[in-house]
Amino acid sequence: METVQDRPSATRPLLWRFLRHEWTLAVLGGLFVAVVLTWPTLRHPASTIPGDIADPTLQAWQIAWGGHVLTTDPTQLWHSNTFFPERYTYAYSDTLLGYAPAGMIGSGFEAALIRYNILYVLLHALAFVGVYALVRQLGAGRIGGAVAGVAWAFAPWRLAHSGHLNILSAGGIALSLAMLARGHGWSLRHGYRPDRRSPGWAFAGWLVAAWQISLGFGIGLPLVYFLLAAGIVAAIGYAWSWWRKRQRPVFGRRLFLADLTGGVLFGAVTLGIAMAYFQVVALNPQAERSLAWTELFSPPWVGLVTAPGESWLWGDRHAATRAELVWPPEMALLPGVTLIALAAAGLVVSSFRVRHRVALGAGVVGTALLALGSTLGGDGDPGYLTLSKHLPGWDALRTPGRMMLWTSLLLAVLAAGTLTAAAAALRRFTREWPDSRRQAVRAVLLIPLALVLLEGVNRVAHPVVPRPPAAWQQVTEPVLVLPSDAGAFELNVMLWTTEGDFPRVANGLAGFVPASQEQTRAVTAFFPDPASIAYLRQLGVRTVLVMPERLPGTPWDGVAQRPVDGLGITREEVDGVLVYRLD
């Protein structure tokens, strides 16, 4: 009979096996590398933010709003507290809706920053684990998976997007593909193995893909079309095999049902979010983006091998080339020198079959050409602009350089094949050697890992985020904060609303200006005067907060000196900020 004293010793082997398990080590390793290579993100998580104080503050608000509204009034999800009195304002940009569960944890301004910074680290870890899982499923070894995961998750080009959580949040793409491949019993190295099918893994893959879409269409829409194309190719291949062999290939009813239900769910999430964006365009025709945006952000050829300034290893070395780029954050697209070299070698020496290497190489070339946008052929048609003209929704993807996500993913798979073949060759070569010499020689495979880690070292800025002023605690919603000049300050104000119960504000910043906001900015340039006060009252605004130190050089310069006598409003100064109450 088991005794109490026996139980701890009995559980130790189980715990030890768990800690030594490949996937435990992969997850823990991914977390450790993410903390180190994103440092100093977690040094002051309650006051600083990676990148800049523009888009990151918007996205910290988005996550907080998603959590807040889903726990208070889910029916108002798309109608956020910003851009008052407009509707569907949550869909004015990629929503990061998939992070809403994190938004339910904690409340307030500091909680929003801490939440954002933790997610910033975790998304890098997920990107590593996702690619590790994908290349392992495709048939690569562990060292190949580790190098591929680091090279993709911390690629130099991604450092330029330190302020774009929606672009960095790509781990779900690789993870969903790994799960779908596992569920269908397929790998590059071993082909289709019916005995390895798993409907549960296939369904999980569709769920992860749906979650990825909920983070935004900026990188999610290409995944939609990739899965659609992959499904069509798989169906054609299935039909061809059936016709050629005169026998129906093994697939299975349970797997078919998993794909059917998962695919329907994935499609429903995609269409549901798309409908919100359609509403935005219907209400704001100026929100529709022309191809001129794509042409503006299309990088030159040299951009494919140019690193962003945030790269510790390559930033200064590529400064001269980067100076020639019109918009470096979207045009410095170096996927990594080590990654390119390993992938090039993988076209010749690899654990994958020749036809698969050729297909991967063609994918690398094709996606890299798409990343050039209108630069390809002088107009990008055929090319990226062809997709913009013919694929629904693609015209909204104004930055073709983000196709480097797919280019670098394919490069990572090729690189993993190279290292897997190298590891196998070393095992054969050193089979008869003593253990110490064998391990020492095999350690050479750690060199590529060290190199991709080195290329992932960042020098991303971590500025202090402006805190809400003391006067913020005294406002009565709806609120207008002046100046409201379409700058990053608008995004700071959006984040301020997390301090409190998300008061409605007329402020906000998106890729277009809603008609009501444009009129508000024009009318309030003369605030406080009878016309602007009457307009704001009709709009529903009850409090105007004026930040005097931000007024010089804006249309609102001089507001603080204008009298309020006879206007039927009150003005109070609170710690250097002017509070105007209109009721």
Sequence and secondary structure as in RCSB ss.txt:
>XXXX:A:sequence
METVQDRPSATRPLLWRFLRHEWTLAVLGGLFVAVVLTWPTLRHPASTIPGDIADPTLQAWQIAWGGHVLTTDPT
QLWHSNTFFPERYTYAYSDTLLGYAPAGMIGSGFEAALIRYNILYVLLHALAFVGVYALVRQLGAGRIGGAVAGV
AWAFAPWRLAHSGHLNILSAGGIALSLAMLARGHGWSLRHGYRPDRRSPGWAFAGWLVAAWQISLGFGIGLPLVY
FLLAAGIVAAIGYAWSWWRKRQRPVFGRRLFLADLTGGVLFGAVTLGIAMAYFQVVALNPQAERSLAWTELFSPP
WVGLVTAPGESWLWGDRHAATRAELVWPPEMALLPGVTLIALAAAGLVVSSFRVRHRVALGAGVVGTALLALGST
LGGDGDPGYLTLSKHLPGWDALRTPGRMMLWTSLLLAVLAAGTLTAAAAALRRFTREWPDSRRQAVRAVLLIPLA
LVLLEGVNRVAHPVVPRPPAAWQQVTEPVLVLPSDAGAFELNVMLWTTEGDFPRVANGLAGFVPASQEQTRAVTA
FFPDPASIAYLRQLGVRTVLVMPERLPGTPWDGVAQRPVDGLGITREEVDGVLVYRLD
>XXXX:A:secstr
   TTHHHHHHHHHHHHHHHSHHHHHHHHHHHHHHHHTTTTTTSTTTB SS SSHHHHHHHHHHHHHHHHHH GG
GTTS SSSTT SSGGGGS   GGGHHHHTS  SHHHHHHHHHHHHHHHHHHHHHHHHHHHHHHT  HHHHHHHHH
HHHT HHHHTTTT HHHH  HHHHHHHHHHHHHTTEETTTEE GGG  HHHHHHHHHHHHHHHHT HHHHHHHHH
HHHHHHHHHHHHHHHHHHHHTS     HHHHHHHHHHHHHHHHHHHHHHHHHHHHHHH GGGS  HHHHHHT   
GGGGG   TTBTTTTTTTHHHHTT SSHHHH     HHHHHHHHHHTTS SS HHHHHHHHHHHHHHHHHHTGGG
GGGT TTTHHHHHHHSTTGGG   GGGGHHHHHHHHHHHHHHHHHHHHHHHHHHTTTS HHHHHHHHGGGHHHHH
HHHHHT B     B     GGGGG  SSEEEE   SSHHHHHHHHHTTTTT   BS    SS  HHHHHHHHHGG
G SSHHHHHHHHHHT  EEEE GGG TTSTTTTGGGS  TTTT EEEEETTEEEEE  
